[in-house]
Amino acid sequence: MALYCVHCGIQLNDEGSFCHGCGKPKVGTATNLAAPAALDAAQETFPQQVAASTRGESKASFSQVFSITWKALIALLLISLGIGFIYFMITSVETERERKLSIIPENEASAVGSLRTITTAEVVYASTYPRKGFAPDLNTLGGTGTTPSSAQAQLIDVVLGCATMPCTKNGYKFTITPGAGSPLASYSVNAIRVTVGGTGNRFFYSDVSGVIRFNNTGPAGPTDTALE
């Protein structure tokens, strides 16, 4: 059976103790040495196998990294959207709260101003139409047309002097309650907030005395605290 050099793979002859191909000592037997063709084939296919395995591992690693990266990006996107939504909601609530806090004093000041306007209009109406006395409702003090009359004196604007009470203006509802007698000798007017804590905090009241009073919890009356 032929023997082959373990160093260079050449077939050994029976002469000498050294390989006539590479000059290295003869080592090996026929049973543990492969033929050169088999060695060459193994040498040629091994790098390809290694390269293929490396490419497979690279593809697998790239797919894993790609999958993990996209999952991370999606997670970050969802977190960002969640944080953005929460921030938007908090900002909206805070903005609405600030708006209400700023508009309430304005509405209350407007309500007090409207009560003074109504009080002045009642005095003018009673002096202009003494047989009628005070006006029984807001529409009588308001109205439209070319010529004022006892039915529509045109002493207040059409918003405050609407056709049917209560007349709403700047977050408050206004109503005149007529007194007794003919001519009408007395009246009272109430200003009630439209939305609690939204359009106003206080309720207001006035009458023939011209004093404006307020109440924090319910419709104001003649015994409530006078506005300073």
Backbone torsions as a table, in degrees:
resi	resn	phi	psi	omega
1	MET	NA	135.4	-175.6
2	ALA	-71.8	146.9	176.5
3	LEU	-111.8	149.7	-178.7
4	TYR	-127.2	148.8	-178.8
5	CYS	-71.5	131.9	-180.0
6	VAL	-74.1	-11.9	-176.9
7	HIS	-94.2	-47.9	-176.5
8	CYS	-115.4	-12.8	176.6
9	GLY	85.2	1.2	-179.7
10	ILE	-74.5	150.5	178.4
11	GLN	-71.9	130.8	-177.4
12	LEU	-85.3	148.2	172.6
13	ASN	-100.6	-178.3	-175.3
14	ASP	-88.2	-3.8	-175.0
15	GLU	-92.9	135.2	172.6
16	GLY	73.6	174.4	-178.8
17	SER	-105.1	1.4	-177.7
18	PHE	-122.3	151.5	178.7
19	CYS	-67.9	129.1	179.4
20	HIS	-76.0	-5.7	178.4
21	GLY	-92.0	-53.0	-177.0
22	CYS	-109.7	-10.4	177.3
23	GLY	80.5	5.0	-179.9
24	LYS	-89.9	156.4	-178.2
25	PRO	-56.5	143.6	177.8
26	LYS	-72.3	125.0	177.7
27	VAL	-139.3	135.4	174.4
28	GLY	122.9	168.3	179.0
29	THR	-132.7	171.9	-178.6
30	ALA	-69.7	-23.5	-175.4
31	THR	-83.3	-22.9	-178.3
32	ASN	-112.5	8.3	179.2
33	LEU	-116.9	133.2	178.0
34	ALA	-85.0	155.6	175.6
35	ALA	-67.3	151.4	-179.1
36	PRO	-54.5	-38.7	-179.4
37	ALA	-62.8	-41.5	179.1
38	ALA	-66.7	-39.5	178.0
39	LEU	-64.4	-43.5	179.3
40	ASP	-61.7	-42.3	-179.9
41	ALA	-63.1	-41.5	179.4
42	ALA	-64.5	-41.5	179.6
43	GLN	-65.0	-34.5	-178.8
44	GLU	-75.5	-40.0	-175.5
45	THR	-81.4	-27.2	-176.4
46	PHE	-60.7	-49.0	178.4
47	PRO	-60.1	-34.8	179.5
48	GLN	-67.0	-41.2	178.0
49	GLN	-62.7	-43.1	178.7
50	VAL	-62.5	-44.2	-179.8
51	ALA	-63.4	-42.4	179.3
52	ALA	-63.6	-43.0	178.3
53	SER	-62.3	-41.0	179.8
54	THR	-64.6	-41.9	178.4
55	ARG	-63.1	-41.1	178.9
56	GLY	-62.2	-43.9	178.3
57	GLU	-65.1	-38.6	179.8
58	SER	-64.3	-43.3	178.7
59	LYS	-63.1	-43.2	179.7
60	ALA	-62.9	-43.6	-180.0
61	SER	-64.1	-43.1	179.9
62	PHE	-62.6	-42.6	178.9
63	SER	-62.8	-41.9	178.9
64	GLN	-63.7	-46.9	179.6
65	VAL	-62.8	-43.0	179.9
66	PHE	-60.8	-44.9	179.3
67	SER	-63.1	-45.3	-179.7
68	ILE	-63.9	-40.6	-179.0
69	THR	-62.7	-45.0	-179.8
70	TRP	-66.6	-38.6	177.3
71	LYS	-63.0	-40.5	178.5
72	ALA	-65.1	-41.1	179.4
73	LEU	-64.7	-42.3	178.6
74	ILE	-63.4	-42.1	178.4
75	ALA	-61.5	-43.6	178.6
76	LEU	-64.2	-38.6	179.1
77	LEU	-64.0	-45.0	179.4
78	LEU	-63.5	-40.8	178.3
79	ILE	-63.5	-42.8	179.8
80	SER	-62.9	-42.8	179.0
81	LEU	-64.1	-41.1	178.6
82	GLY	-62.9	-45.3	178.8
83	ILE	-64.0	-41.0	179.0
84	GLY	-63.1	-40.5	179.3
85	PHE	-66.2	-44.4	178.8
86	ILE	-61.6	-42.9	179.3
87	TYR	-63.3	-40.4	179.1
88	PHE	-62.7	-44.2	-179.1
89	MET	-64.5	-44.1	179.7
90	ILE	-63.2	-44.0	-180.0
91	THR	-63.5	-41.4	-179.8
92	SER	-63.3	-44.5	179.8
93	VAL	-63.8	-42.6	-179.2
94	GLU	-66.2	-40.4	178.5
95	THR	-63.4	-42.7	178.9
96	GLU	-64.5	-40.8	178.7
97	ARG	-62.9	-44.1	179.0
98	GLU	-64.6	-37.9	179.5
99	ARG	-62.8	-44.4	179.9
100	LYS	-64.2	-42.5	-179.7
101	LEU	-62.9	-32.6	-179.2
102	SER	-82.6	-30.8	-175.3
103	ILE	-83.8	-26.1	-178.2
104	ILE	-60.0	-50.4	177.9
105	PRO	-60.1	-36.0	178.9
106	GLU	-65.5	-44.1	179.7
107	ASN	-65.3	-40.6	179.8
108	GLU	-66.0	-40.8	177.2
109	ALA	-63.3	-38.6	178.2
110	SER	-66.2	-39.5	179.0
111	ALA	-63.1	-42.9	177.9
112	VAL	-63.2	-41.4	178.2
113	GLY	-63.3	-39.0	178.8
114	SER	-66.4	-38.6	176.9
115	LEU	-62.5	-40.6	177.7
116	ARG	-65.2	-38.4	177.7
117	THR	-63.1	-42.8	179.8
118	ILE	-65.7	-42.5	179.4
119	THR	-60.6	-44.7	178.3
120	THR	-63.8	-42.6	-179.8
121	ALA	-63.7	-36.9	178.5
122	GLU	-64.6	-41.2	178.9
123	VAL	-63.6	-45.9	-180.0
124	VAL	-64.1	-41.3	-179.4
125	TYR	-62.9	-47.1	-177.9
126	ALA	-63.2	-35.5	179.7
127	SER	-77.5	-29.1	179.5
128	THR	-79.9	-35.3	-178.8
129	TYR	-126.2	72.9	-174.6
130	PRO	-61.8	-28.2	178.5
131	ARG	-71.1	-18.4	178.0
132	LYS	-93.9	-29.9	-174.3
133	GLY	77.8	-141.6	178.7
134	PHE	-78.4	154.5	178.3
135	ALA	-71.1	137.1	-176.6
136	PRO	-82.1	-14.3	-178.8
137	ASP	-154.5	172.3	-176.3
138	LEU	-73.3	-33.0	-179.8
139	ASN	-64.2	-32.5	177.4
140	THR	-66.1	-35.6	177.7
141	LEU	-76.4	-22.4	-178.2
142	GLY	-100.6	-126.1	179.4
143	GLY	90.2	173.7	179.9
144	THR	-133.4	174.7	178.6
145	GLY	129.3	-178.7	-178.1
146	THR	-92.4	-25.5	-176.6
147	THR	-128.7	122.1	176.3
148	PRO	-64.3	150.4	179.1
149	SER	-147.4	174.8	178.9
150	SER	-67.9	-19.8	177.9
151	ALA	-83.3	-33.8	177.8
152	GLN	-144.3	92.8	-171.8
153	ALA	-77.3	-16.2	178.8
154	GLN	58.0	42.4	179.7
155	LEU	-97.3	-14.9	176.3
156	ILE	-133.2	165.5	-176.7
157	ASP	-70.5	163.2	-174.1
158	VAL	-70.5	-19.4	177.4
159	VAL	-73.5	-49.6	179.0
160	LEU	-72.5	-29.8	179.7
161	GLY	-103.0	51.4	-176.1
162	CYS	-67.5	170.7	-175.4
163	ALA	-71.3	-36.0	-177.2
164	THR	-130.3	122.4	177.7
165	MET	-74.4	152.3	2.8
166	PRO	-75.7	149.2	177.4
167	CYS	-100.4	124.9	-174.0
168	THR	-99.1	130.9	177.2
169	LYS	-149.2	125.5	176.9
170	ASN	49.1	49.9	173.4
171	GLY	82.7	6.3	179.3
172	TYR	-130.5	146.9	176.5
173	LYS	-105.9	128.9	-175.7
174	PHE	-112.2	137.0	179.4
175	THR	-142.3	133.0	173.3
176	ILE	-97.7	133.5	173.1
177	THR	-111.0	111.7	-177.1
178	PRO	-73.3	149.9	175.1
179	GLY	-85.6	-157.9	-179.2
180	ALA	-103.3	168.2	173.8
181	GLY	100.2	158.8	175.3
182	SER	-144.2	113.3	2.9
183	PRO	-64.2	159.5	-176.5
184	LEU	-66.6	121.5	-172.4
185	ALA	-97.8	-11.4	-177.8
186	SER	-154.1	166.5	178.0
187	TYR	-162.5	165.4	169.2
188	SER	-141.7	154.7	-179.0
189	VAL	-135.3	133.5	179.3
190	ASN	-114.8	142.6	173.4
191	ALA	-119.6	114.9	-176.3
192	ILE	-115.8	130.7	-179.2
193	ARG	-63.4	143.7	-179.3
194	VAL	-73.1	-46.6	-178.8
195	THR	-127.1	126.4	179.7
196	VAL	-64.4	124.2	179.2
197	GLY	72.3	-1.2	-179.4
198	GLY	-108.5	-49.7	-179.7
199	THR	-107.3	-9.3	179.5
200	GLY	178.3	160.4	178.1
201	ASN	-107.1	-31.0	-173.2
202	ARG	-112.0	157.3	173.2
203	PHE	-104.1	146.9	-176.6
204	PHE	-126.4	157.3	-176.7
205	TYR	-150.1	147.6	173.0
206	SER	-151.7	163.5	179.2
207	ASP	-150.9	-160.6	-176.1
208	VAL	-62.4	-18.7	179.1
209	SER	-71.5	-22.2	-177.7
210	GLY	82.7	-2.5	179.7
211	VAL	-82.2	131.5	178.0
212	ILE	-97.0	129.6	-178.8
213	ARG	-121.7	161.9	-178.0
214	PHE	-140.5	158.6	176.5
215	ASN	-140.9	140.0	-175.9
216	ASN	-88.0	-17.2	-172.5
217	THR	-116.4	-21.0	-177.9
218	GLY	-159.4	177.8	179.6
219	PRO	-51.4	131.3	-177.7
220	ALA	-77.0	159.0	-179.8
221	GLY	-141.0	-173.4	-175.1
222	PRO	-68.7	-13.5	-179.4
223	THR	-103.1	1.2	-178.5
224	ASP	-78.9	172.7	-176.2
225	THR	-64.9	133.2	178.1
226	ALA	-75.4	140.8	177.8
227	LEU	-76.6	129.4	-178.9
228	GLU	-84.1	NA	NA
